[in-house]
Amino acid sequence: MPDVDLSVIGRPMGPVVTEYTWKDVVLYALSVGATPDELSLVYESAPGGLKVLPSFATVAILELALANLGDIDIARLLHGQQTVRVHRPIPPAARISHTGRVTGIHDKGHNAVYEVQFEAVLDDETPVYDAEVVVLYMGAGGFGGDRGPKAERVSPPEGVVPDFTITERLATNQAALYRLNGDANPIHIDPDVARSVGLDRPILHGLCTYGFATRAVVNGAMGGDPDRLREFRARFTGIVYPGDWLTTEGWKVDGSWVVQSRTERGIVLGDGVARDD
C-alpha cells in the first residue's frame, strides 16, 4: 500500500511563479478541443484580443501541487473534483504567483483523498483566480484517518430539457496532445502503466474533460465569451477515453448553470455548477 504523508496537511506551498505566453494559452485551448472557428481562443491577434478559458488555471497550478503532496506515485493519482473561481479575466500572457496548501487527507477505505486549495496573484498582488482540487490516491487508503465530509450533490432538474447541449468527438490523440500542457502522468499514454494500476488502457486526463466542459459552458451559456465565466465546479464520475463522444449539457437554475458531461457509457462529469458575472 502506498504511504500517505499526513505532515503535508496545512504546510504552505509556494510561492511558485508561472510565466506563460500566448502560445501556452493557444496550446491549452487546442488541447481541449478549440477550433479555428473559435478565433478568440486560438489566434493571438484575434479581433478583441486573445481570450483565456478559466480552466487554463488548472495547468498553472499543476507544478505546485505535484511538488507538495509528499512522496507519491503519480501513476496512482486520479482527479476527483475541480473548482476554479476567476476574479478577473486571465491575461493571455503573464507572470502569476501561486500559493496553496493541503487542507485535508481523508481515508476512503481503499483510497486516500487529498483536498488542496490554491490562490494566484499577478506581480502587483492583484488576485486572478483561486482553485480547489480533490485528488484520489488509488490504493493508499486504510491508514486509519477520518473519512471526511460527503460531497455535495447537484442534479439537473428532472424531466427538463437542457438549455444547451454540445456534443464533440474527442480525438484519438487527445491525451497525447493534452499532456503537452505539463501533465505527464503515464497512465494517459503508456498502456503498460495504465494496466499496472488496474486500467484496461490509457485514459483521458480528467482535467481535459473539465476543459472540454468549460468550453461547452462558455459556448453554450456565455455567448462564446470566456470572460463571463467566473466559477465552475464539477466532480469526476467516470472514465473517458480518447476517441469517445463527449456530450455536455447545461440547465439554467436560479441564476446558475447545472452542468453534466457524459459519454456513451454514462455520466463522466457531474455535480457541475457554473456561474457568470
Salt bridges, closest charged atoms under 4 A:
GLU19 OE1 - ARG95 NH1 3.91
GLU38 OE1 - ARG215 NH2 3.03
ASP73 OD2 - ARG76 NE 3.60
GLU115 OE1 - HIS106 NE2 3.55
GLU119 OE2 - ARG101 NH1 3.94
ASP123 OD2 - ARG95 NE 3.11
ASP130 OD1 - ARG85 NH1 3.11
ASP130 OD2 - HIS87 NE2 2.79
GLU132 OE2 - ARG85 NH1 3.13
GLU152 OE1 - ARG233 NH2 3.67
GLU168 OE2 - ARG215 NH2 2.96
ASP192 OD1 - ARG195 NH2 2.62
ASP200 OD2 - ARG201 NH1 3.25
ASP225 OD1 - LYS51 NZ 3.06
ASP227 OD2 - LYS51 NZ 3.42
GLU231 OE2 - ARG85 NE 3.49
GLU231 OE2 - ARG275 NH1 3.31
ASP244 OD2 - ARG265 NH2 2.53
GLU249 OE2 - ARG262 NH2 2.92
ASP271 OD2 - ARG153 NH1 3.32
ASP271 OD2 - ARG235 NE 2.57
ASP276 OD2 - ARG228 NH2 3.57
